[in-house]
Amino acid sequence: MNYNLKPIKRIIATAAFWVFAMQLHAQILKTELLNETVTQYQKAEWNISLKTSWNNPYAYAEIALDMLLTSPSGKTLTLPCFYESGLSEGESQWKARFAARETGEYIYQFELKQKGKVVSSTPKAGFRVNPSKAKGFLNPGDFWFFRYDNGEPFRGIGENICWESRDEDDSKYFEALHEDKRFNYNYMLNKLSVNGGNFFRTWMIYWNLPVDWKTVNNNSRYQNSSSPYNESGMKRLDRLVELCDSLSIHMMLALESHVGYMGMGWDISSYNVANGGFAKTPYEFFTLPDARQQYKNKLRLMVARYGYSPAIGAWEFFNEIDNAMYHGKPEDRIPDAVITAWHDEMSTFLKNTDPYRHMVTTSISHREVEGLNDLKNIDINQKHIYKNTAGIPGTIRQYTQKHNKPYVIGESGYEWDWSKNF
């Protein structure tokens, strides 16, 4: 058979030309260090102007801006940067946020990638880091304490704050208390600090710090958004991180709650195909490659925008993942192997993306998930214990010995049922 290949060659040539033209068009226009001096363990921030095109500036497989650093000791670091404003094809504004662990001279440059290929980079430049008296980031220590960068041991004293006051609380006995606007992060964390606290745990969900929720609910601090990520949620988390840094308080930040994969939570989820995501069901959220890629976009954003801060004591993937697994009909139960594989993939990605290598954890309510406690990139195992507080010490000893890593009781109490008057 004879084929006329000229039209096919013209199509290939045209496609190659447009790819080449797009790469020529993509350009880092300007970078600016906003700090007059850079101090160890404190935020240094850059503004970066780009001219390039995208469909979604948060999708790193499509477009990614990185800051490449060489530390005074010769270590190489890759810091993801994040989109702030501007339009595709026009000039857009991006940011880099970095906290140096070493003192001395850093060398850096910015690198722009489209579809994994470098299309623009800046000349190498430098900045000097002055020493500080800060203790640094939290790191694993042994089974019983963490350790700061300066070698000093850390034991956390604090509590679950979980969220700020909501507009309408669902506790008939404590409604007035829980809706009191006084109970915001500024008030609660200052009280915690004054009383000797240095650690707390809080959630990201559609009524609190809703970074990846286009639709919010039950908290007038936030507004709905048509963007891939919620501007009001990101800005409030900016302020929370800065507040924690000012008070030398660390947080375990729960990136997800089981509530977001049940009932109304799933109905308004940004990962639901009905709202622009890829998954028709929570099961598909954990299994579909496109849904997992969408979630990795969130993880990269969290590292780029907030990872610089020592206030991030640990990233917690899920509050009580088992409650999401067992929600609904028995036939809808999500298998253990699916959840463990998802955590394995996401914890590995997060460790590889986060140049600070913050500690990583997740939590269960009371039902074990096979294999979850033995994942390489989960630093801390944890569960929640209610109505059996006397069993806490034995549980910690048992699981620490069995899985050879720290075990934390992330929530505990005499009663879990908030509909009761306790």
N, C-alpha and C positions, 0 to 999 in steps of 0.2 A: 504494500500500500504506500502511496505517496502522500506526504503531508506538507502543507505550506507552513514553514516554521517562522516566517517573517513576522506575522502578527504577534505570535507568542514572544519572540525576541523583543519586539517593540514594547510589549507590556512589561517584560522584565526590566528592560532598560529604563522605562518611565518610572517604575517603582523604585529602582535603585537611585534614579536621579532625585526623587522626592525624599527618600531617606537621607541622601547626601545633603540636599538642600536644608532639611530640617536640622541636621547636625550643624551645618554652618550657621543656621539661624539661632541655635541655642547658644547662649553666652552668659557668663557671669560678668555683670557690668561693674559692680562695685562692692567692696567689703569695708566695714567700719567697726573697729573695736570701741565699744561704748565706755569702757572703764579707763579712768586716768591711770590707775594702778591696779595690778592684779595681785590678789592675796590668796594664799593657800587655803583650800577648802571653802572659798567663797565664790559666788557666781561671777563669772566673766561672760559678757554677752556681746555678740556681733550682730550687726545688721548686714544682710547680703541682698543685693538687687540682682535679679535675673531677667533675661528676656528669652522665653521659650514657650513651648506649647504643651498642653496636657488635657486629658479628660478629667482626671482626678489628681490634684496635687499631693494627696496623701497616699496614693498607691505607689509604693516604692519600686515595684516591678516595672512601672511605667516611667516614673521620674524620681530620682533620688539625689539629694544634695548631702554630701558628707564633708566633715572636717577631718583631715588627716594630720595627726600630731606625732611628733617625736619628743619624748620627755627628756629632761636633763640627764637621766641615767641611760638613755638610749632605747627605752621602750616605745613601741609604736602603738598608737591608739586610733581607732576609727569612731568618730562621734557623729551620729545621725543629726541632721538639722531638720527644722520644721517650717512649713509654709505658714505665713501669717496673713497676707492680703495680696490683692492684685488679680489680674485676669490673664488667662491663656492668650498667647500671641503678643501681649503687651508686657509692660514691666511689672514684676511681682516682687514682693518683699518676703524674705525668709529670715530665720534667726538660728544662731548657734548659741547654746548655753553650756558652759564648761566650768567645772571646779577642779583645779589642779591639786593633785596629791603630793607632788614634789615641788620643791623650791628650786629656783634657777631659771635657765633659759630654755623655753620651748620653741620648737620650729613647727610651722604649720602651713597648710595650704587647703583650699577648698576644691572639691571635685564634683562635677555635675555629670550624672549618668541618665541616659534615656534608654529604656529597655535593656539595661545591663551594660551598655557601652558608654565609655567616657566620651563626652562631647565638648566639655569645656573644663579648664582648671586654671587656678591662679598661680602666680609665682610664689615661691616660698617666702615666708616672713617669720618674724619672731616676736615673742613677748617674754618679759621677765616676771617671775612669780616671787613675791615677797613672803617670808615666813609668817605664820600666825601661831597663836597659842591654842587653837582649836584642836580637838582630839581626832577629828577626821570621820570617816565612814565606819559603819558597823560591819563586822565580818564574823563568820563562824569562829567560835573559840573552841570549847569542848562541849560535852553534852549538857553542861549546866550553866554556861554563860557565853556571851558574845565578847568580841574584842574590838576595840577601836584601832584605827590605823597606827596610833602612837604606842600601841601595845597594852594600853590600860584595859582591864576587864570591865564589862558592862553587864549589869543585871537590871532588867526592866521593872519599873514600878508604875502601874497605871491601870487602865480599865478599858472596856469596850464603850466607845462613844457611839459608834455605828452611824448615826446621822444627826443632823441638826433638827430642830423642831419642824414639824410638818404643819400644813394648813389645817388638816383635819386628821386627828388621830383615831385609831380604831379600838382604843381601850376605853370602855365605858366608865371605869373607875378612875383612870388617870388622864382622861382627855384634857382637862384644863391644864394640868402640869405639862403634858407632852406637847401641847400647842403653844406654850409660852415662848414668845419670840426671843426672850432673854437667853434661851438655851441655843446659842449659836457657837461656832468654833472659837471665836475670839473670847467669849465669856468662859466657856468650859475649859479651854486649854490654859488660859491664864490662871483659873482656879486650880487646875491640875498642877501647874508649875509651882504656884505658891505653896501648895501642900506637899511638895517633894516628888511629884510624878515626873516621869521622863519618857513614857511610852503609852501609846493608845492604838486602838484598832478602829478602822472606819470603813464604810462601804461606798462603792460607786454603784448607783442604781438610778432608775428614772425619777426618783424624787430627791436624790442627793448626789452631788458631783457628777451630773449626767453627761460625761464627756462624749460618749458614743450613742447618745439617745437624741434623735431628732424631735421626738415627742416626749415632753415631760409631764409630770402629773403630781398634784398634791403638794407643791412647794412653789410659792410665788417668787422665790429668789431666782428662779430660772425661767427662761422663755424657750418656746419651740424654735426649731431651726430647720432651714432647708438645706444647709450645708452638710457634708459628710460627717462633721463633728460639731458638737454644740458649743457655740462661742461662750455662752453664759456659764456653762459647766467648766470649760477650760480656764476661763478667767478666775472663777472662784477657787479652783484647785491651785492656780498660780498663787493666789493670796494665802491659801491654807499652807502651802509649802513654805512661803516666806515667813508666815507667822511661826511655824514650827522651828524654822532655823533661828529665828530671833529668840526663842525660848529654850533652845537646845533640847527639843522634844523630838522623838522619833515615832513614826507611825508604821503599822502594818496596814497597807492599803489593799483592801479587797477589790480587785478589778471587776469581779462579777459576783452576783448572788443567784442562788437557785430561783429566787422570785422573778428574775428576768426571763426565765425559761418555763414559766407556768402562767396559765390564764391570761390576764390582761398584759402582764409583762411581755409574754411572747407575742401577743397581738400587736403591740406597738414597737417591738424590737427592730432595730436597724438591720439586724441579720436576717429578719423574716423577708421572704421574697415579696410579700405584699407591701413592704416599705422600702424596696430598693435593694434588699439583700439577695442572697442566693439560696437560702434554705426554706423549705416549706414546713419543716418540723424541727424541733430541737435535735432529734436524732441526726438530721441532715446537717445541722450546724456543726456537729462534731465529726462528721464523716466526709462531707463534700470538699474536694480540693479548693474550689472557689471560695467557699465559706471560711475555710481555714486560712486562706490567703487574706481575706478581708480582715480576719481577726489579727493576723500578723501586722497589718497596717496599723491597727490600734496599738499593738505592743511597741512598734517602732516610734509612734508618736509619743507614747508615755515616756520612753527612754529619752527621746530628743528634747522634750519640753520640761520634764521633771527629774530626770535621772541625775542631773548635776548635784542634787541636794542630798546632804547627809541625813536630812529629815526622813527620807525614804529608808526605813529600817528593813522592810521586806515587801516584795510584791507578793500578794496572795491571789492566786488565780480565781478561786471560787470560795464563797461562803456556802458550806454545806452542799457539796456537789451531789451527794447521795439523794437529797430531797428532789433534785431535778431528775435524777435517774429513775426514781420510783413514782413519779407523778403520773396520774392518769390511769388508764386501763392496764391490767397485767401484761397484755400483749405489746404495750407501748414502752415497756421497761427497757432502758438503754443498757446494753451489756457492759460489764466491767471492763472487758478488753477494749472497747471503744473509748471509754473515758480515760483509761490508763494510757492508751496510744496517743490520745489528744494531748494529755499533760506531758507526755514524753517529748512530743514534737514541739509543743509551745515552750516548755521550759528550756529545751535545747536552743531554740531560736532566741529566746529572751537572753540567755546567758551569752550567746554569740553576738547579740546586738548591743547589749549593755556594757560599755567600756568600764563601768564601775563595778560590775558583777555584784549588784545588790543581792541579798539573800532572797530565795524564792520558796514559796510554800503554797499550800492549798488546804482545804479543810473538809471534813465530813461531819455530819450530825452524829449518827450512831451506827450506821451500817457500813461495814468495811468494804473497800473496793480493792479487788484482788490485784496485786502488783503495784499499787499506787505508792505504798510506803517505801519501795525499793528503787525508785527512779533516781538516776545518777544526778540530775540537775535540780532535784527538789532538795533543798538544804534542811528544811524543818518539816517534820510530820506533825499533824495536829488533828484533834477531834474536839467535840463539844460535849460536856457532861452535865446533865441536869438530874436532879432527884437522886444522885449518888455521889455527892461531893466527898464522902468518906473514901470513895474508891480512887480519888485522883492520884495520891502518891504512888499507890501500887501500879496504876495504869502507866504512869510516866516511867517507872522503873522497868516494867515489863516490855513496853514498846521500844524504849531506848536500847535495851539489851538485844531484843529480837532483830531490830533493823539497823542498829549501829549508827544512829544519827539522833539529834535532839528531838524530843517529843514535847509538844506544847498543848495544854488544854486551853484552846482559844476562847471558849465561853464556858461558864459554869454558873450554877445557881440551884437553889432548892426547888424552884418551879420554873418551867419553861412556858406555861400557858398564860399568855398576857391577858386573856379574857377573864381570868380569876382575880379576885381582890386579895393580892398578897402584899 
